Every structure is written in structure tokens, then in C-alpha cells.
Amino acid sequence: MQDLFVSPDTAGERLIVLTQAQWQDAARSGLSARDIQYLGRVGFKAKSGEIVILPEAGAVLGLGAGKSVFTLGKAPLSLPEGVWRVENLPESFDPTLAMTAWGLGAYQFNAYKDASRAPAQLVALEGADLAEVARVVDGVTLTRDLVNTPAGDMLPSDLEAAARALAARFGAGVHVTEGEDLLVENFPVIHAVGRAAEDAPRLIELEWGDPSHPRLALVGKGVCFDSGGLDIKPAEGMRNMKKDMGGAANILGLALMIMDANLPVRLHVLIPAVENAISGNAFRPGDILTARNGLTIEVDNTDAEGRLVLCDALVRAGEDEPDMLIDLATLTGAARIAMGPEVSPFYTDDEEFADGIAKAAQAVEDPAWRLPLWDGYDAQLEGAISDLSNMGEGPLGGSILAGLYLRRFVKTRRWVHGDIFAWTPKDRPGHPKGGNAQLSRALYHWLKTQYVKA
């Protein structure tokens, strides 16, 4: 990160950015007549992400209609290595977000092979908050690295190690309840889902901040690998299940941003970390589990394990009466069918929250859309021989039903649930293929307005 951006007084190659409208009058954008002629000859159209290296010096980057500052994220790994100075940046582009886009576009996961190249460096933009850029890029990088790491190297114990490393960096405390102690301490559902794996299930809790500040609870689904359990997934459905701890990874990235910004909160992070594995003692379809709050749950499908492990963690979070409770989880395929891979649905009964998160998501280009906690579907969760079923009556409205299910374990009025993908299936500017942060940037931007430093 420290090598990616250089001082504003550093000379660099010109990177002229052009919207399609500006390309129609390119002479006003600092291009010479010769450069304009060359760009016309090579068929430059200023399409979003289109880059052309100019014959003598510099390059141009097309912004398309100029709607997304994240187009700049195309540049770091497309331009030649070296230092570049952006010129002609649209006034509507926030310089801090522009530098963040560049930083996120420079990401490469090189834990198992060397990076193919160094990213192009950017001369810092005038008016940008460099500390804010650094913490957001750092938080997203942590999230991406955790999700991209194969499950064999990111089991519950490894996720605990990552949480402990983050805690050590910011002087936070960590408490872990592991294995059979989950039964002793009344976290029975986390234990049931993870007991079949060799790497023991655990509840990881991180606490940071002044106890006199409002308590902010963050819960992240930490299913480090999801085979589907005895309701085993087909091979194609299991291939990317290393990402099923994407909720936990996003929560840890969000926690990094909060702590680095020193927001005035008493932060409580809870991660139920398990592997949904298969062995002789795996939990079964039809089993009745009793959650921490006493509700009984009939397991209709062992592949709906995410909402199960979240039960106990949400109840535990509520016991300390937080001012606000947020959970993130790679919870349902239904959310992807409804929204695709880029837009994250979120749920809340608080209208002010819904409006604030939607505006924050738009401001930082972290796409999110509110879906309803539709009370009319709630009855579908009633169990035949238990308080609840972990599935609804059919495949329709699956993401909404999962949100309603989680709501049964939440007593905090100010609650937000995000059903995220945590994955980018195809490269796009600022978002390389692989693990990704979703909703965490939007939530951080919004939380800064909720908890303002004195």
C-alpha cells in the first residue's frame, strides 16, 4: 500500500481520463492534435476501461458515460509499471474514492505464486484523504486474502489466528470458546454444525474500544468450508465453498476500518467458525437442535447451516444490549438469483437505517439494495415438531425467509442483516476475480455518520 501512491510533487507519466462526451471535444482535454489523430486511427471510443498508450508519452483511459469512479481501478494492472499522474478527473469524482478505486484495482493474491508484475503507481490526488484510502484498501485486502485462501489453510483455527492478529494490531481482546466448551458455555448449535470436522468449531469474540462508548456488535458467518453436510452439495456447488466464510472475512475487514479510524464505539465482533463436514457424528436431516435462547430447530437441510451457526452468535451478541447489531453472511443462493453477483441485498426494520445504508452504498459504489422482512412469509418457518424449521416451505423467497429466520434470534431493535456473495466471478475495474468485500465499505461509510468522533 505504501508503495502504491507517491507524493503529489512527484513527476509522472500523464494519464488523461476522458468520458465519451469529452472525447467528442478532445482538444479541450489536454491532448495534442497528433494524439487525437492517433487515437482516432486506433479506434479509441472512450469506452469504460478502454486504455491506449500514446506514441510519444502518456496514456488515455476511457470513462464511458463517466458514472463510475471505479473505472480507475482498471489502470494499475493495465498501464505499464511506473508512476502515473491522472489529469482531467471529472469534478463529480471524489478524489478519496478515486484513489481507493486505484488501490483496490492493484490487488493481487500472491500467497501461492509470485505476482506477475508490480502495479502502476499513482501520484496522490489533490484533496484526497490518504489515511482513509489506506484503511479502506487495507480492510478490503484483508477480506480478499481471507476469502481467497483455500479451505485447507483457512479452517476455523486459521480464522481464529487471523482474528487474533487483527486484535493484536489494535490492542483488542479476544475470547474463544472451542470444541466441547461450546456445550458447556451454551452454544449448542455452533457445536452441532461443526462437530464432524477435525478442526474444532469455535466462537471467536473480539472486543475493542472504550466501554463507555455505544456497543456495536458485528457478527460474521464463518463456515470455512461447506460440503453441504449429509445433504451433500454436487461438485460444481462445492468448488468455491472456501468463500463460505466471506461474512466473517467482511466483518474482520470492517472491524479493521472501524478500529483504524478510531470510531467512538465499544466494538464486539463475533464469528462462529466451523467446517460443515461429513463423518459419523455429523448432524443429520431431521435432527432437533436447541439454540442458545431455548428455541428448538428442526434441520430440514444440513446445507442450510449458515443460519444455524448464526443463531447462537446473534443471541450472544444481544445479551450485552448493543446499540446496534450488524451481521453479514454468504447465506443464500436465492440472493444471487435475485440480485446477481454485484448487488448485495440487506434487511432491516429500521427505516432510517435503510435510507442511510442505501445512500452510503451509492456514495462509495458498494452496490446494495434493501429487501423486505416480509411478515407474511414468517409462518413458513414454523416447525411441525419444533419451534422452527431451518428451511421454508419451498424455494421461493429464500433470502427473505433466511432473514426472517435470523430475526427470531435478534432482540436488538437496531439490526441489519446482509446476504452477501463475497466473490467476483469475472474481473471488473477495481474488483479482480476472486474473493471480495461486499457491504463492508458501505457500512463503514454509514457508521461514520452514526458514530461521530468528538
Buried (B, 14 or more C-beta within 10 A) or exposed (E): EEEBBBEEEEEBBBBBBBBBEBBEEBEEBBBEEEBBEBBEEEEBEBEBBBBBEBEEEBBBBBBBEBEBBBBBBBBBBBBEEEBBBBBBBBEEBBBBBBBBBBBBBBBBBEEEEEEEEBBBBBBBBEEBBEEBBBBBBBBBBBBBBBBBBEBEEBBBBBBBEBBBEBBEEBEBEBEBBBBEBBBEBBBBBBBBBBBBBEBBBBBBBBBBBEEEBBBBBBBBBBBBBBBBBBBBBEEEBBEBBBBBBBBBBBBBBBBBBBBBBEBBBBBBBBBBBBBBBBEEEBBEBEBEBBBBBEBEBBBBBBBBBBBBBBBBBBBBBBEEEBBBBBBBBBBBBBBBEBBEBBBBBBBBBBEEBBEBBBBBBEBBBBBBEBBBBEEEBBEBBEBEEBBBBBBBBEEEBBBBBBBBBBBBBBBBEBBBBBBBBBBBBEBBBBBBEBBBBBBBBBBBBBBBEBBEEE
